[in-house]
Amino acid sequence: MDISVNFNSDLFHPQLADEAQVNPGVHGAELAWWLAKELWVKGVATTYPESEDWGWFVEYFVGDNEYSLCCANVANRTNEWHIYLDPHAKSIFGRNKAKVEDAHLLISALKELLEKNEGITNIVWSGTCALQATQAGQ
């Protein structure tokens, strides 16, 4: 995980009962759908959201680089969220991963979406590109 962001929001409460979720206590469908839609509005195309046992993700492509923008709630909470960028490997055994820097449009758009939404608070970036992401657009 090269870059990630944690934040608080009541905007993405699960709409379906816990039994209908990917796993009990694991949420993020509403956040993933919101991300895909809002990123599209900003001109950043992703795939439709998909689920995993840990949460949800959308895929993003730049040239021959592939990334997953992964999201889920934090520790069985419905108002604390975690998003991270997962660069995919271009070769076997996880070698030659896509460069995080090549996903700068995605990260910049994500930063803007989170910071301009009044329903999202306590935004904390971390990882190797955290400083660059938080400085973009300042």
Buried (B, 14 or more C-beta within 10 A) or exposed (E): EBBBBBBBBEBBEBEEEEEEBBEEBBBBBBBBBBBBEBBEEBEBEBEEBEBBEEBBBBBBBBEEBBBBBBBBBBEEEBBBBBBBBBBBEEEEEEEEBBEBEBBBBBBBBBBBBBEEBEEBEEBEBBBEBBEBBBEBEE
